[in-house]
Amino acid sequence: MKTSSLNVTLLTTVAAVLSGLCITAHAEIQQLPTGAAARAELKKRFTAADIDGDGKLTREEAKGRMALVHRQFDAIDTARTGSVTLEQIEAHAHGRRARP
């Protein structure tokens, strides 16, 4: 009987924690910018990371400034130029290839 009660308590606790995580994740997703706001925020971050102002990010420029771009750099740099443009980052985010 004690094992059954312990299992119920454990399952209830796990369910409560998972429920809380789902609510938190949903709230965070709701706060993410979308559409024009997301594009403006991405452009702002890209411009700040583009240290030399050439309109492209090298792996080194992305490091520490745009962590996700840095981690996925090879997947974004489909042309293998050693740099990525804002258009390439957006295309990658939307699951398509940027125009050459």
WOMOJO-V391497 format. One record per residue. N is the residue number from 1. RES is the residue in one small letter. OMEGA is omega as a letter, one per 40 degrees, with the letter a starting at -180 (999 if undefined). NEAR is the number of other ideal C-beta (glycine too) atoms within 12 Angstrom. D_CENTER is the distance of its C-alpha to the mean C-alpha in Angstrom with 1 decimal. Layout:
n = {N | N}
res = {RES | RES}
omega = {OMEGA | OMEGA}
near = {NEAR | NEAR}
d_center = {D_CENTER | D_CENTER}
//
This chain:
n = {1 | 2 | 3 | 4 | 5 | 6 | 7 | 8 | 9 | 10 | 11 | 12 | 13 | 14 | 15 | 16 | 17 | 18 | 19 | 20 | 21 | 22 | 23 | 24 | 25 | 26 | 27 | 28 | 29 | 30 | 31 | 32 | 33 | 34 | 35 | 36 | 37 | 38 | 39 | 40 | 41 | 42 | 43 | 44 | 45 | 46 | 47 | 48 | 49 | 50 | 51 | 52 | 53 | 54 | 55 | 56 | 57 | 58 | 59 | 60 | 61 | 62 | 63 | 64 | 65 | 66 | 67 | 68 | 69 | 70 | 71 | 72 | 73 | 74 | 75 | 76 | 77 | 78 | 79 | 80 | 81 | 82 | 83 | 84 | 85 | 86 | 87 | 88 | 89 | 90 | 91 | 92 | 93 | 94 | 95 | 96 | 97 | 98 | 99 | 100}
res = {m | k | t | s | s | l | n | v | t | l | l | t | t | v | a | a | v | l | s | g | l | c | i | t | a | h | a | e | i | q | q | l | p | t | g | a | a | a | r | a | e | l | k | k | r | f | t | a | a | d | i | d | g | d | g | k | l | t | r | e | e | a | k | g | r | m | a | l | v | h | r | q | f | d | a | i | d | t | a | r | t | g | s | v | t | l | e | q | i | e | a | h | a | h | g | r | r | a | r | p}
omega = {a | i | i | i | i | i | i | i | i | i | i | i | i | i | i | i | i | i | i | i | i | i | i | i | i | i | i | i | i | a | i | i | i | i | a | a | i | i | i | i | i | a | i | i | i | a | i | a | a | a | a | i | a | i | i | i | i | i | a | i | a | a | i | a | i | a | a | i | i | a | a | a | a | i | a | a | a | i | a | i | a | i | i | i | i | i | i | i | i | i | i | a | a | i | i | i | i | i | i | 999}
near = {7 | 8 | 9 | 10 | 11 | 12 | 13 | 14 | 14 | 14 | 14 | 14 | 14 | 14 | 14 | 14 | 14 | 14 | 14 | 14 | 14 | 14 | 14 | 14 | 14 | 13 | 12 | 11 | 12 | 11 | 13 | 15 | 16 | 14 | 10 | 10 | 13 | 18 | 19 | 15 | 20 | 31 | 22 | 17 | 23 | 33 | 21 | 17 | 32 | 26 | 20 | 13 | 12 | 17 | 20 | 30 | 38 | 25 | 24 | 20 | 27 | 33 | 17 | 16 | 21 | 33 | 13 | 22 | 35 | 23 | 15 | 20 | 28 | 18 | 20 | 37 | 26 | 22 | 18 | 14 | 19 | 16 | 28 | 38 | 28 | 30 | 25 | 33 | 35 | 23 | 22 | 26 | 24 | 15 | 10 | 14 | 16 | 23 | 11 | 11}
d_center = {46.9 | 45.0 | 42.5 | 41.9 | 41.4 | 39.0 | 36.9 | 36.8 | 35.7 | 33.0 | 31.7 | 31.9 | 29.9 | 27.2 | 27.0 | 26.8 | 24.0 | 22.0 | 22.8 | 21.6 | 18.2 | 17.9 | 19.1 | 16.7 | 13.6 | 15.2 | 15.9 | 12.3 | 11.3 | 14.4 | 13.5 | 10.4 | 12.0 | 13.0 | 15.2 | 16.9 | 15.3 | 11.8 | 13.5 | 15.5 | 12.8 | 11.0 | 14.6 | 15.5 | 12.9 | 13.8 | 17.5 | 17.4 | 15.9 | 18.5 | 21.3 | 24.1 | 23.3 | 23.7 | 20.9 | 19.1 | 16.9 | 18.3 | 16.6 | 18.4 | 17.3 | 13.5 | 14.3 | 14.0 | 12.9 | 9.6 | 8.6 | 5.8 | 8.5 | 11.1 | 10.2 | 10.1 | 12.8 | 15.5 | 13.9 | 13.2 | 16.6 | 18.6 | 21.7 | 21.7 | 22.7 | 20.9 | 18.9 | 16.3 | 16.8 | 14.8 | 16.0 | 14.8 | 11.2 | 11.6 | 13.5 | 11.1 | 8.5 | 11.6 | 13.0 | 15.9 | 17.6 | 18.3 | 22.0 | 23.8}
//
